[in-house]
């Protein structure tokens, strides 16, 4: 209490300035909101960090050119974690943290991050390698890699905050559609960048044929279905023998 002794206030973690416990429920709800928001943000950031690292490592092992230029990486960072995490933080709601998060933060992060990052790496690097070997054009290969990675990264946003049961896999149902609408907005922004010649040249993106876009869309859709399946059956935990720890 603010009216307590100076020594007591000095060692207290919290001081109630008006000597009333009425502020505690609101403070507790705000704490819940922060925890839930940070958990979602951590999932997106850790996933992106891991798959970008794996892409760079695989490219170096195979002996290909560096997969992402600084401008490509700026698009990836902005559309997959930059703007989406701002929305997730602003729209985080109070409430009891998900059961998996309450039991074990590390396991909750691992359950989401490992399957997402590994499958994104597999899909995007396979397309990068295929276009590099067939087109022999570094710009086209990097553009395909960038576009595919952005599409996968944006699709992770509804998986972080599932608006409907169809998106449940990596996290529990939230019923909040706002992050999904934000993800659609990020896709629209990507389309604007790709279709605007000035923006496309600035970000060093090549012009892709309609067949390339169709192929990328099919691959990303198949990736999303497989990733949800992998989450639901704990595929990676079983393969790696991680169990419930």
TORTORLO-858178 format. One record per residue (C-alpha): residue number from 1; residue in one letter; chain; x, z, y. Coordinates in nm, 2 decimals. Each point is the difference from the previous one (the first is absolute). Example, Ala and Ser with C-alpha at 12.3 -4.5 7.8 and 13.67 -1.06 7.14 Angstrom:
% TORTORLO-858178
<node 1, 'A', 'A', <1.23, 0.78, -0.45>>
<node 2, 'S', 'A', <0.14, -0.07, 0.34>>
% end
This chain:
% TORTORLO-858178
<node 1, 'X', 'A', <0.00, 0.00, 0.00>>
<node 2, 'X', 'A', <0.11, -0.07, 0.36>>
<node 3, 'X', 'A', <-0.07, 0.36, 0.08>>
<node 4, 'X', 'A', <0.24, 0.13, -0.27>>
<node 5, 'X', 'A', <0.34, 0.12, 0.06>>
<node 6, 'X', 'A', <0.28, -0.23, 0.11>>
<node 7, 'X', 'A', <0.20, 0.06, -0.32>>
<node 8, 'X', 'A', <-0.30, -0.10, -0.21>>
<node 9, 'X', 'A', <-0.06, -0.31, 0.20>>
<node 10, 'X', 'A', <0.36, -0.10, -0.03>>
<node 11, 'X', 'A', <0.00, 0.00, -0.38>>
<node 12, 'X', 'A', <-0.35, -0.14, -0.05>>
<node 13, 'X', 'A', <-0.05, -0.36, -0.12>>
<node 14, 'X', 'A', <-0.31, -0.03, 0.21>>
<node 15, 'X', 'A', <-0.13, 0.19, 0.31>>
<node 16, 'X', 'A', <-0.37, 0.00, 0.09>>
<node 17, 'X', 'A', <0.01, -0.03, 0.37>>
<node 18, 'X', 'A', <-0.36, 0.12, 0.06>>
<node 19, 'X', 'A', <0.01, 0.27, -0.28>>
<node 20, 'X', 'A', <-0.27, -0.19, -0.19>>
<node 21, 'X', 'A', <0.00, -0.14, -0.35>>
<node 22, 'X', 'A', <-0.24, -0.27, 0.10>>
<node 23, 'X', 'A', <0.28, -0.25, 0.05>>
<node 24, 'X', 'A', <0.12, 0.03, -0.36>>
<node 25, 'X', 'A', <-0.26, -0.23, -0.17>>
<node 26, 'X', 'A', <0.08, -0.28, 0.24>>
<node 27, 'X', 'A', <0.37, 0.05, -0.05>>
<node 28, 'X', 'A', <-0.05, 0.00, -0.38>>
<node 29, 'X', 'A', <-0.19, -0.33, 0.02>>
<node 30, 'X', 'A', <0.26, -0.15, 0.22>>
<node 31, 'X', 'A', <0.27, 0.10, -0.26>>
<node 32, 'X', 'A', <-0.20, -0.17, -0.27>>
<node 33, 'X', 'A', <-0.04, -0.31, 0.21>>
<node 34, 'X', 'A', <0.38, -0.01, 0.06>>
<node 35, 'X', 'A', <0.08, 0.05, -0.37>>
<node 36, 'X', 'A', <-0.23, -0.28, -0.11>>
<node 37, 'X', 'A', <0.12, -0.24, 0.26>>
<node 38, 'X', 'A', <0.36, 0.06, -0.07>>
<node 39, 'X', 'A', <-0.05, -0.05, -0.37>>
<node 40, 'X', 'A', <-0.14, -0.35, 0.06>>
<node 41, 'X', 'A', <0.27, -0.09, 0.24>>
<node 42, 'X', 'A', <0.27, 0.12, -0.24>>
<node 43, 'X', 'A', <-0.14, -0.22, -0.27>>
<node 44, 'X', 'A', <0.02, -0.31, 0.21>>
<node 45, 'X', 'A', <0.35, 0.07, 0.15>>
<node 46, 'X', 'A', <0.16, 0.10, -0.33>>
<node 47, 'X', 'A', <-0.15, -0.30, -0.18>>
<node 48, 'X', 'A', <0.13, -0.24, 0.27>>
<node 49, 'X', 'A', <0.35, 0.16, 0.00>>
<node 50, 'X', 'A', <0.03, -0.02, -0.37>>
<node 51, 'X', 'A', <-0.11, -0.37, -0.04>>
<node 52, 'X', 'A', <0.21, -0.12, 0.29>>
<node 53, 'X', 'A', <0.30, 0.18, -0.15>>
<node 54, 'X', 'A', <-0.07, -0.16, -0.35>>
<node 55, 'X', 'A', <-0.04, -0.34, 0.15>>
<node 56, 'X', 'A', <0.34, 0.02, 0.18>>
<node 57, 'X', 'A', <0.16, 0.13, -0.32>>
<node 58, 'X', 'A', <-0.15, -0.27, -0.22>>
<node 59, 'X', 'A', <0.10, -0.27, 0.24>>
<node 60, 'X', 'A', <0.36, 0.12, 0.00>>
<node 61, 'X', 'A', <0.01, 0.03, -0.37>>
<node 62, 'X', 'A', <-0.13, -0.36, -0.05>>
<node 63, 'X', 'A', <0.23, -0.13, 0.27>>
<node 64, 'X', 'A', <-0.28, -0.13, 0.23>>
<node 65, 'X', 'A', <-0.01, 0.01, 0.38>>
<node 66, 'X', 'A', <-0.11, 0.32, 0.17>>
<node 67, 'X', 'A', <-0.38, 0.00, -0.06>>
<node 68, 'X', 'A', <-0.12, 0.12, 0.34>>
<node 69, 'X', 'A', <0.12, -0.08, 0.35>>
<node 70, 'X', 'A', <-0.04, 0.26, 0.27>>
<node 71, 'X', 'A', <-0.30, -0.20, 0.14>>
<node 72, 'X', 'A', <-0.16, -0.02, -0.34>>
<node 73, 'X', 'A', <0.05, 0.37, -0.05>>
<node 74, 'X', 'A', <-0.16, 0.07, 0.34>>
<node 75, 'X', 'A', <-0.32, -0.18, -0.11>>
<node 76, 'X', 'A', <0.01, 0.19, -0.32>>
<node 77, 'X', 'A', <0.05, 0.34, 0.17>>
<node 78, 'X', 'A', <-0.26, -0.06, 0.27>>
<node 79, 'X', 'A', <-0.29, -0.13, -0.23>>
<node 80, 'X', 'A', <0.05, 0.22, -0.31>>
<node 81, 'X', 'A', <0.10, 0.34, 0.14>>
<node 82, 'X', 'A', <0.03, -0.01, 0.38>>
<node 83, 'X', 'A', <-0.36, -0.06, 0.11>>
<node 84, 'X', 'A', <-0.17, 0.12, -0.33>>
<node 85, 'X', 'A', <0.17, 0.34, 0.01>>
<node 86, 'X', 'A', <-0.12, 0.06, 0.36>>
<node 87, 'X', 'A', <-0.35, -0.07, -0.12>>
<node 88, 'X', 'A', <0.03, 0.23, -0.30>>
<node 89, 'X', 'A', <0.14, 0.28, 0.22>>
<node 90, 'X', 'A', <-0.28, -0.04, 0.25>>
<node 91, 'X', 'A', <-0.28, -0.02, -0.26>>
<node 92, 'X', 'A', <0.13, 0.28, -0.23>>
<node 93, 'X', 'A', <-0.29, 0.23, -0.08>>
<node 94, 'X', 'A', <0.00, 0.37, -0.08>>
<node 95, 'X', 'A', <-0.09, 0.11, -0.34>>
<node 96, 'X', 'A', <0.15, 0.13, -0.32>>
<node 97, 'X', 'A', <0.31, -0.21, -0.10>>
<node 98, 'X', 'A', <-0.04, -0.22, -0.31>>
<node 99, 'X', 'A', <0.05, 0.19, -0.33>>
<node 100, 'X', 'A', <0.31, -0.20, -0.08>>
<node 101, 'X', 'A', <0.15, 0.09, 0.33>>
<node 102, 'X', 'A', <-0.09, 0.36, -0.03>>
<node 103, 'X', 'A', <0.16, 0.03, -0.34>>
<node 104, 'X', 'A', <0.33, -0.17, 0.06>>
<node 105, 'X', 'A', <0.10, -0.19, 0.32>>
<node 106, 'X', 'A', <0.29, -0.18, -0.18>>
<node 107, 'X', 'A', <-0.21, -0.11, -0.29>>
<node 108, 'X', 'A', <-0.27, -0.13, 0.24>>
<node 109, 'X', 'A', <0.25, -0.20, 0.19>>
<node 110, 'X', 'A', <0.16, -0.13, -0.32>>
<node 111, 'X', 'A', <-0.33, -0.11, -0.14>>
<node 112, 'X', 'A', <-0.07, -0.22, 0.29>>
<node 113, 'X', 'A', <0.35, -0.11, 0.11>>
<node 114, 'X', 'A', <0.17, -0.10, -0.32>>
<node 115, 'X', 'A', <-0.26, -0.25, -0.13>>
<node 116, 'X', 'A', <-0.07, -0.14, 0.34>>
<node 117, 'X', 'A', <0.37, -0.05, 0.10>>
<node 118, 'X', 'A', <0.11, -0.13, -0.34>>
<node 119, 'X', 'A', <-0.28, -0.25, -0.03>>
<node 120, 'X', 'A', <0.03, -0.12, 0.36>>
<node 121, 'X', 'A', <0.37, -0.06, -0.07>>
<node 122, 'X', 'A', <-0.07, -0.19, -0.32>>
<node 123, 'X', 'A', <-0.26, -0.23, 0.16>>
<node 124, 'X', 'A', <0.18, -0.07, 0.32>>
<node 125, 'X', 'A', <0.34, -0.05, -0.14>>
<node 126, 'X', 'A', <-0.13, -0.23, -0.27>>
<node 127, 'X', 'A', <-0.16, -0.22, 0.26>>
<node 128, 'X', 'A', <0.31, 0.01, 0.22>>
<node 129, 'X', 'A', <0.22, -0.10, -0.30>>
<node 130, 'X', 'A', <-0.24, -0.28, -0.11>>
<node 131, 'X', 'A', <-0.01, -0.15, 0.35>>
<node 132, 'X', 'A', <0.37, 0.03, 0.05>>
<node 133, 'X', 'A', <0.07, -0.18, -0.33>>
<node 134, 'X', 'A', <-0.26, -0.28, 0.06>>
<node 135, 'X', 'A', <0.01, -0.06, 0.37>>
<node 136, 'X', 'A', <0.36, 0.10, 0.07>>
<node 137, 'X', 'A', <-0.11, 0.10, 0.35>>
<node 138, 'X', 'A', <0.09, 0.34, 0.11>>
<node 139, 'X', 'A', <-0.26, 0.00, 0.28>>
<node 140, 'X', 'A', <-0.29, -0.09, -0.23>>
<node 141, 'X', 'A', <0.11, 0.25, -0.26>>
<node 142, 'X', 'A', <0.02, 0.28, 0.26>>
<node 143, 'X', 'A', <-0.33, -0.10, 0.14>>
<node 144, 'X', 'A', <-0.17, 0.02, -0.34>>
<node 145, 'X', 'A', <0.16, 0.34, -0.06>>
<node 146, 'X', 'A', <-0.10, 0.13, 0.34>>
<node 147, 'X', 'A', <-0.36, -0.12, -0.02>>
<node 148, 'X', 'A', <-0.05, 0.13, -0.36>>
<node 149, 'X', 'A', <0.15, 0.34, 0.08>>
<node 150, 'X', 'A', <-0.22, 0.04, 0.31>>
<node 151, 'X', 'A', <-0.31, -0.09, -0.20>>
<node 152, 'X', 'A', <0.09, 0.25, -0.27>>
<node 153, 'X', 'A', <0.09, 0.27, 0.26>>
<node 154, 'X', 'A', <-0.33, -0.05, 0.18>>
<node 155, 'X', 'A', <-0.19, 0.02, -0.32>>
<node 156, 'X', 'A', <0.15, 0.34, -0.06>>
<node 157, 'X', 'A', <-0.19, 0.14, 0.30>>
<node 158, 'X', 'A', <-0.34, 0.00, -0.18>>
<node 159, 'X', 'A', <0.17, 0.14, -0.31>>
<node 160, 'X', 'A', <0.13, 0.29, 0.21>>
<node 161, 'X', 'A', <-0.35, 0.07, 0.14>>
<node 162, 'X', 'A', <-0.24, -0.15, -0.26>>
<node 163, 'X', 'A', <-0.33, -0.09, 0.18>>
<node 164, 'X', 'A', <-0.18, -0.07, -0.33>>
<node 165, 'X', 'A', <0.05, 0.09, -0.37>>
<node 166, 'X', 'A', <0.14, -0.35, -0.06>>
<node 167, 'X', 'A', <0.31, 0.09, 0.20>>
<node 168, 'X', 'A', <0.06, 0.34, -0.17>>
<node 169, 'X', 'A', <0.32, 0.01, -0.20>>
<node 170, 'X', 'A', <0.29, 0.13, 0.20>>
<node 171, 'X', 'A', <-0.21, 0.26, 0.19>>
<node 172, 'X', 'A', <-0.34, 0.16, -0.01>>
<node 173, 'X', 'A', <-0.31, -0.15, 0.16>>
<node 174, 'X', 'A', <-0.02, 0.06, 0.37>>
<node 175, 'X', 'A', <-0.30, -0.21, 0.09>>
<node 176, 'X', 'A', <0.16, -0.08, 0.34>>
<node 177, 'X', 'A', <-0.01, -0.38, 0.07>>
<node 178, 'X', 'A', <0.19, 0.01, 0.33>>
<node 179, 'X', 'A', <0.35, -0.03, -0.16>>
<node 180, 'X', 'A', <-0.14, -0.30, -0.19>>
<node 181, 'X', 'A', <-0.12, -0.17, 0.32>>
<node 182, 'X', 'A', <0.34, 0.07, 0.15>>
<node 183, 'X', 'A', <0.17, -0.17, -0.30>>
<node 184, 'X', 'A', <-0.23, -0.30, 0.06>>
<node 185, 'X', 'A', <0.12, 0.00, 0.36>>
<node 186, 'X', 'A', <0.36, 0.00, -0.11>>
<node 187, 'X', 'A', <-0.07, -0.31, -0.22>>
<node 188, 'X', 'A', <-0.16, -0.17, 0.29>>
<node 189, 'X', 'A', <0.30, 0.08, 0.21>>
<node 190, 'X', 'A', <0.23, -0.15, -0.26>>
<node 191, 'X', 'A', <-0.22, -0.32, 0.00>>
<node 192, 'X', 'A', <0.03, -0.02, 0.38>>
<node 193, 'X', 'A', <0.38, 0.03, -0.02>>
<node 194, 'X', 'A', <0.03, -0.26, -0.28>>
<node 195, 'X', 'A', <-0.24, -0.25, 0.17>>
<node 196, 'X', 'A', <0.15, 0.03, 0.35>>
<node 197, 'X', 'A', <0.30, -0.22, 0.03>>
<node 198, 'X', 'A', <0.17, 0.21, 0.27>>
<node 199, 'X', 'A', <-0.04, 0.32, -0.20>>
<node 200, 'X', 'A', <0.10, -0.17, -0.32>>
<node 201, 'X', 'A', <0.32, -0.13, 0.15>>
<node 202, 'X', 'A', <0.08, 0.34, 0.16>>
<node 203, 'X', 'A', <-0.03, 0.18, -0.33>>
<node 204, 'X', 'A', <0.19, -0.28, -0.18>>
<node 205, 'X', 'A', <-0.28, -0.09, -0.24>>
<node 206, 'X', 'A', <-0.03, -0.33, -0.17>>
<node 207, 'X', 'A', <-0.32, -0.20, -0.03>>
<node 208, 'X', 'A', <-0.16, 0.04, -0.34>>
<node 209, 'X', 'A', <-0.21, -0.25, -0.17>>
<node 210, 'X', 'A', <-0.37, 0.09, -0.10>>
<node 211, 'X', 'A', <0.11, 0.00, -0.36>>
<node 212, 'X', 'A', <0.26, 0.26, 0.08>>
<node 213, 'X', 'A', <-0.26, 0.22, 0.16>>
<node 214, 'X', 'A', <-0.24, -0.04, -0.29>>
<node 215, 'X', 'A', <0.28, 0.09, -0.25>>
<node 216, 'X', 'A', <0.10, 0.31, 0.21>>
<node 217, 'X', 'A', <-0.36, 0.11, 0.02>>
<node 218, 'X', 'A', <-0.06, -0.03, -0.37>>
<node 219, 'X', 'A', <0.32, 0.19, -0.08>>
<node 220, 'X', 'A', <-0.08, 0.28, 0.25>>
<node 221, 'X', 'A', <-0.36, 0.04, -0.14>>
<node 222, 'X', 'A', <0.13, 0.02, -0.35>>
<node 223, 'X', 'A', <0.26, 0.26, 0.11>>
<node 224, 'X', 'A', <-0.27, 0.21, 0.16>>
<node 225, 'X', 'A', <-0.21, 0.00, -0.32>>
<node 226, 'X', 'A', <0.31, 0.09, -0.22>>
<node 227, 'X', 'A', <0.11, 0.27, 0.24>>
<node 228, 'X', 'A', <-0.34, 0.17, -0.01>>
<node 229, 'X', 'A', <0.01, -0.01, -0.38>>
<node 230, 'X', 'A', <0.35, 0.15, 0.00>>
<node 231, 'X', 'A', <-0.11, 0.29, 0.21>>
<node 232, 'X', 'A', <-0.31, 0.07, -0.19>>
<node 233, 'X', 'A', <0.17, 0.01, -0.34>>
<node 234, 'X', 'A', <0.32, 0.17, 0.14>>
<node 235, 'X', 'A', <0.20, -0.29, -0.14>>
<node 236, 'X', 'A', <0.32, 0.08, 0.17>>
<node 237, 'X', 'A', <0.00, 0.37, -0.08>>
<node 238, 'X', 'A', <-0.05, -0.09, -0.37>>
<node 239, 'X', 'A', <0.27, -0.27, 0.00>>
<node 240, 'X', 'A', <0.25, 0.23, 0.17>>
<node 241, 'X', 'A', <-0.10, 0.31, -0.19>>
<node 242, 'X', 'A', <-0.07, 0.20, 0.31>>
<node 243, 'X', 'A', <-0.30, 0.18, -0.13>>
<node 244, 'X', 'A', <-0.19, 0.25, 0.22>>
<node 245, 'X', 'A', <0.31, 0.15, 0.17>>
% end
